[in-house]
Amino acid sequence: QSPSLLESRNSLLDLTELMGNFSSYDDDDDSNETSLDYGAAPCHNQYCSFFQRVAPPFLAVTSATAVLGTAALLLALAKRPQWPQSRALVAQLAMGTGLFAAVLPAVALAIGQGWRLGTALCRLMHLLWYWSLFAQGLLVASGSCGSFWCRWDARSRRLAVAVWALALLLATPAALTSGTTAEPEPSCLRRSVDIMSPVNLLHLGLCLCLFLLLPVAVPMAAMAVPRWRARWAPDLAASWVFVVLWVPHGAAMATELLLHSRVLPQTCGTFQNFDYALGLSEALGVLHCWMGPTAVLLAA
């Protein structure tokens, strides 16, 4: 049976649930972590207190910065009718980062004050979070492998509707796996189901495609097709800031699955180190909502 520590795993949004699932173990046993009886004495993790102090102000500052960066990017688009070829792409990426930034205050509230808004709004928050991420990933991929966004015509408008609709569909498993808990305090959890449940495995697979497969497959395809490679203008290349910043989190999610599958050693030290690595990786990804618009502005 997996340790209860592992059952509380996920990411920056839901690590607060760990607070109710740990009991301490004797520090003298640190040297013998591999022999601990996890069923009888789960590990005590020090990460949660650090996370609850740091995450809310970090998210608040990031959200405010992202709003300013996105507003500046949209203003630049309005004042520069002759923006480079990917004007339609840049505008939609700005919408994606704006949607993501709008969710961050609710995330900070869920972490710092506990969640008292019910399961429906918790799931809506996660739906919007992943809708933004999948939309941006699809936009970057489509912009890198074709001239779809060179002009805003009937074809590009149809494609935009398809991209955003598909992103919403891909984000649905994230909403289905999220939920709320009342113990020890109200929390909005990104994963309220077992990690090996079909819906969570579907969500995990989609995230790995976005965060790991996309950064490898799309550049290789673009490099293999000369006309695609010729389209990599500076502002299009700058849009890849989003992809690059989320790669570490994709690797962390894959590591989480390996931990649950017992492919990696299950020790208290492994779990606590993984907590910090997972939190840091998602914090890095969250930065895309202001670094992305800033990079596009500088490139243009």
Secondary structure per residue as TSV (DSSP state, phi and psi in degrees):
chain	resnum	aa	ss	phi	psi
A	1	Q	-	360.0	135.4
A	2	S	-	-68.1	145.7
A	3	P	-	-63.4	150.1
A	4	S	H	-63.9	-25.2
A	5	L	H	-56.7	-44.9
A	6	L	H	-69.3	-30.6
A	7	E	H	-68.6	-16.2
A	8	S	T	-100.8	13.6
A	9	R	-	-77.8	145.0
A	10	N	-	-172.1	-83.8
A	11	S	-	-162.1	-171.9
A	12	L	T	-59.3	-28.8
A	13	L	T	-74.5	-32.0
A	14	D	T	-123.9	13.9
A	15	L	G	-69.0	-12.6
A	16	T	G	-64.9	-22.3
A	17	E	G	-66.6	-18.0
A	18	L	G	-63.7	-25.0
A	19	M	G	-58.9	-31.0
A	20	G	G	-93.8	1.4
A	21	N	T	-119.1	7.9
A	22	F	-	-112.2	141.5
A	23	S	-	-126.3	150.4
A	24	S	-	-75.1	156.9
A	25	Y	-	-125.9	162.7
A	26	D	-	-67.3	126.5
A	27	D	G	-59.3	-24.4
A	28	D	G	-67.2	-16.1
A	29	D	G	-89.0	2.8
A	30	D	G	-55.9	-36.9
A	31	S	G	-75.2	-10.4
A	32	N	G	-122.3	40.5
A	33	E	G	-60.0	-33.6
A	34	T	G	-68.8	-17.2
A	35	S	G	-101.3	6.4
A	36	L	-	-65.7	143.0
A	37	D	-	-88.0	95.9
A	38	Y	T	-65.5	-31.5
A	39	G	T	-66.1	-35.1
A	40	A	T	-89.4	-34.9
A	41	A	S	-142.6	83.4
A	42	P	-	-58.6	157.9
A	43	C	-	-71.5	152.9
A	44	H	-	-99.6	123.1
A	45	N	-	-109.4	130.5
A	46	Q	S	-88.6	0.0
A	47	Y	H	-69.7	-36.3
A	48	C	H	-62.2	-42.1
A	49	S	H	-62.8	-40.3
A	50	F	H	-63.1	-44.6
A	51	F	H	-61.9	-44.5
A	52	Q	H	-68.8	-25.4
A	53	R	H	-77.2	-41.7
A	54	V	H	-88.9	-39.6
A	55	A	H	-61.6	-49.3
A	56	P	H	-57.8	-51.0
A	57	P	H	-64.5	-35.5
A	58	F	H	-60.4	-46.1
A	59	L	H	-67.9	-37.8
A	60	A	H	-64.2	-46.0
A	61	V	H	-65.6	-41.9
A	62	T	H	-63.2	-41.9
A	63	S	H	-62.5	-46.0
A	64	A	H	-62.6	-43.0
A	65	T	H	-64.7	-39.5
A	66	A	H	-65.1	-40.8
A	67	V	H	-60.8	-43.4
A	68	L	H	-64.6	-44.8
A	69	G	H	-63.9	-42.2
A	70	T	H	-67.1	-41.3
A	71	A	H	-62.1	-41.0
A	72	A	H	-64.0	-39.0
A	73	L	H	-66.7	-44.7
A	74	L	H	-64.2	-37.2
A	75	L	H	-64.6	-41.1
A	76	A	H	-63.6	-38.8
A	77	L	H	-63.2	-41.0
A	78	A	H	-67.9	-34.2
A	79	K	H	-89.4	-9.6
A	80	R	-	-123.7	83.3
A	81	P	T	-60.0	-27.6
A	82	Q	T	-95.1	36.3
A	83	W	-	-55.2	150.6
A	84	P	-	-51.7	173.7
A	85	Q	T	-48.0	-34.0
A	86	S	T	-92.9	35.0
A	87	R	H	-57.1	-46.2
A	88	A	H	-63.8	-36.7
A	89	L	H	-66.8	-46.0
A	90	V	H	-61.8	-40.3
A	91	A	H	-63.0	-41.1
A	92	Q	H	-72.1	-35.3
A	93	L	H	-64.0	-37.0
A	94	A	H	-63.2	-38.9
A	95	M	H	-62.6	-41.8
A	96	G	H	-63.8	-44.9
A	97	T	H	-69.1	-33.5
A	98	G	H	-65.1	-41.1
A	99	L	H	-63.2	-42.0
A	100	F	H	-63.7	-44.8
A	101	A	H	-64.5	-32.1
A	102	A	H	-67.8	-24.5
A	103	V	H	-81.1	-25.1
A	104	L	H	-59.5	-39.6
A	105	P	H	-59.5	-37.7
A	106	A	H	-66.0	-36.3
A	107	V	H	-64.8	-44.7
A	108	A	H	-61.0	-40.0
A	109	L	H	-63.9	-42.4
A	110	A	H	-61.8	-35.3
A	111	I	H	-80.1	-45.6
A	112	G	H	-82.7	-34.3
A	113	Q	T	-116.6	-2.3
A	114	G	-	83.5	154.8
A	115	W	-	-99.8	121.2
A	116	R	-	-125.5	19.6
A	117	L	S	-103.5	3.4
A	118	G	H	91.9	165.3
A	119	T	H	-67.4	-39.0
A	120	A	H	-60.6	-46.1
A	121	L	H	-72.0	-29.7
A	122	C	H	-62.2	-46.1
A	123	R	H	-67.8	-36.0
A	124	L	H	-62.9	-40.5
A	125	M	H	-60.1	-44.8
A	126	H	H	-70.4	-33.7
A	127	L	H	-61.6	-46.3
A	128	L	H	-66.0	-39.4
A	129	W	H	-56.9	-51.9
A	130	Y	H	-79.1	-26.2
A	131	W	H	-60.7	-43.7
A	132	S	H	-61.0	-47.1
A	133	L	H	-64.5	-46.5
A	134	F	H	-67.0	-38.0
A	135	A	H	-62.0	-44.6
A	136	Q	H	-64.9	-39.4
A	137	G	H	-63.0	-44.2
A	138	L	H	-66.1	-37.9
A	139	L	H	-65.0	-44.6
A	140	V	H	-63.0	-42.6
A	141	A	H	-64.2	-45.7
A	142	S	H	-67.4	-36.3
A	143	G	H	-70.3	-24.5
A	144	S	H	-86.3	-16.7
A	145	C	S	-122.7	34.5
A	146	G	S	168.2	174.6
A	147	S	S	-104.1	33.4
A	148	F	T	-62.3	-31.2
A	149	W	T	-106.8	19.0
A	150	C	S	-69.0	-27.2
A	151	R	S	-145.8	158.0
A	152	W	-	-100.4	81.5
A	153	D	S	-114.3	-170.1
A	154	A	H	-60.8	-38.8
A	155	R	H	-66.2	-45.2
A	156	S	H	-68.4	-33.0
A	157	R	H	-67.1	-40.9
A	158	R	H	-63.3	-40.9
A	159	L	H	-63.8	-39.8
A	160	A	H	-62.1	-43.5
A	161	V	H	-61.6	-42.5
A	162	A	H	-64.8	-41.4
A	163	V	H	-63.0	-47.5
A	164	W	H	-70.6	-34.2
A	165	A	H	-68.3	-42.9
A	166	L	H	-64.7	-40.8
A	167	A	H	-61.0	-40.0
A	168	L	H	-64.4	-40.5
A	169	L	H	-64.0	-43.1
A	170	L	H	-66.8	-26.4
A	171	A	H	-82.4	-13.3
A	172	T	H	-58.7	-43.7
A	173	P	H	-56.3	-32.0
A	174	A	H	-62.9	-39.7
A	175	A	H	-68.5	-38.3
A	176	L	H	-69.3	-28.7
A	177	T	H	-86.6	-15.1
A	178	S	-	-84.3	167.4
A	179	G	E	179.5	-171.1
A	180	T	E	-123.9	159.2
A	181	T	E	-138.2	150.3
A	182	A	-	-103.4	-6.4
A	183	E	S	-120.7	137.3
A	184	P	S	-78.7	-11.9
A	185	E	S	-148.2	159.7
A	186	P	-	-56.2	132.7
A	187	S	E	-142.5	145.3
A	188	C	E	-104.8	112.8
A	189	L	E	-103.4	137.8
A	190	R	S	-70.6	-34.5
A	191	R	-	-127.9	108.0
A	192	S	-	-105.7	7.6
A	193	V	S	-118.7	168.4
A	194	D	-	-63.7	143.7
A	195	I	T	-63.4	-26.3
A	196	M	T	-91.8	6.5
A	197	S	S	-68.1	149.9
A	198	P	H	-56.0	-43.1
A	199	V	H	-67.8	-35.0
A	200	N	H	-73.1	-37.1
A	201	L	H	-65.3	-35.6
A	202	L	H	-63.8	-46.3
A	203	H	H	-61.3	-43.7
A	204	L	H	-62.9	-42.6
A	205	G	H	-62.3	-41.2
A	206	L	H	-64.6	-40.5
A	207	C	H	-65.3	-39.3
A	208	L	H	-66.4	-34.8
A	209	C	I	-64.0	-41.2
A	210	L	I	-71.4	-45.1
A	211	F	I	-90.1	-21.7
A	212	L	I	-120.6	-47.9
A	213	L	I	-70.8	-44.4
A	214	L	H	-56.6	-47.5
A	215	P	H	-63.7	-19.7
A	216	V	H	-94.8	-46.9
A	217	A	H	-70.1	-45.6
A	218	V	H	-66.4	-47.2
A	219	P	H	-61.5	-37.1
A	220	M	H	-64.3	-41.4
A	221	A	H	-65.4	-42.4
A	222	A	H	-64.7	-38.8
A	223	M	H	-69.8	-27.0
A	224	A	H	-80.8	-21.9
A	225	V	S	-111.8	110.2
A	226	P	H	-55.4	-41.0
A	227	R	H	-69.9	-27.4
A	228	W	H	-73.0	-42.0
A	229	R	H	-62.6	-33.8
A	230	A	T	-69.2	-18.0
A	231	R	T	-85.7	-3.0
A	232	W	-	-77.1	75.3
A	233	A	-	-72.2	164.3
A	234	P	H	-55.4	-40.6
A	235	D	H	-70.5	-31.0
A	236	L	H	-70.4	-43.0
A	237	A	H	-61.6	-36.9
A	238	A	H	-65.0	-28.3
A	239	S	T	-65.5	-16.2
A	240	W	T	-77.1	-2.4
A	241	V	H	-56.3	-39.6
A	242	F	H	-56.8	-49.4
A	243	V	H	-65.9	-45.9
A	244	V	H	-62.3	-40.3
A	245	L	H	-69.2	-23.8
A	246	W	H	-94.5	-7.1
A	247	V	H	-58.3	-47.0
A	248	P	H	-58.5	-35.2
A	249	H	H	-69.6	-35.3
A	250	G	H	-61.2	-41.9
A	251	A	H	-65.2	-36.6
A	252	A	H	-66.8	-38.9
A	253	M	H	-65.0	-38.6
A	254	A	H	-65.2	-38.3
A	255	T	H	-64.3	-38.3
A	256	E	H	-59.2	-43.1
A	257	L	H	-64.6	-38.4
A	258	L	H	-65.1	-36.6
A	259	L	H	-64.3	-43.9
A	260	H	H	-67.7	-28.9
A	261	S	T	-85.4	1.4
A	262	R	T	62.8	22.3
A	263	V	S	-73.0	-36.5
A	264	L	S	-96.9	152.9
A	265	P	-	-63.1	138.9
A	266	Q	-	-103.1	89.5
A	267	T	-	-123.7	160.0
A	268	C	H	-59.8	-40.6
A	269	G	H	-63.2	-39.9
A	270	T	H	-61.1	-45.0
A	271	F	H	-66.2	-43.9
A	272	Q	H	-67.4	-41.6
A	273	N	H	-62.7	-37.3
A	274	F	H	-66.6	-36.6
A	275	D	H	-54.7	-49.7
A	276	Y	H	-65.5	-40.9
A	277	A	H	-64.7	-41.5
A	278	L	H	-66.9	-45.0
A	279	G	H	-62.5	-42.0
A	280	L	H	-65.2	-40.6
A	281	S	H	-63.9	-40.1
A	282	E	H	-74.7	-34.9
A	283	A	H	-59.7	-39.2
A	284	L	H	-64.2	-42.8
A	285	G	H	-63.6	-40.0
A	286	V	H	-58.5	-30.4
A	287	L	T	-63.4	-14.1
A	288	H	H	-62.2	-25.7
A	289	C	H	-70.1	-16.9
A	290	W	H	-116.1	-28.0
A	291	M	H	-71.6	-33.2
A	292	G	H	-61.7	-57.4
A	293	P	H	-58.2	-38.1
A	294	T	H	-63.6	-42.9
A	295	A	H	-64.4	-40.7
A	296	V	H	-65.2	-40.9
A	297	L	H	-62.1	-43.8
A	298	L	H	-67.7	-36.6
A	299	A	H	-70.0	-31.6
A	300	A	-	-83.8	360.0
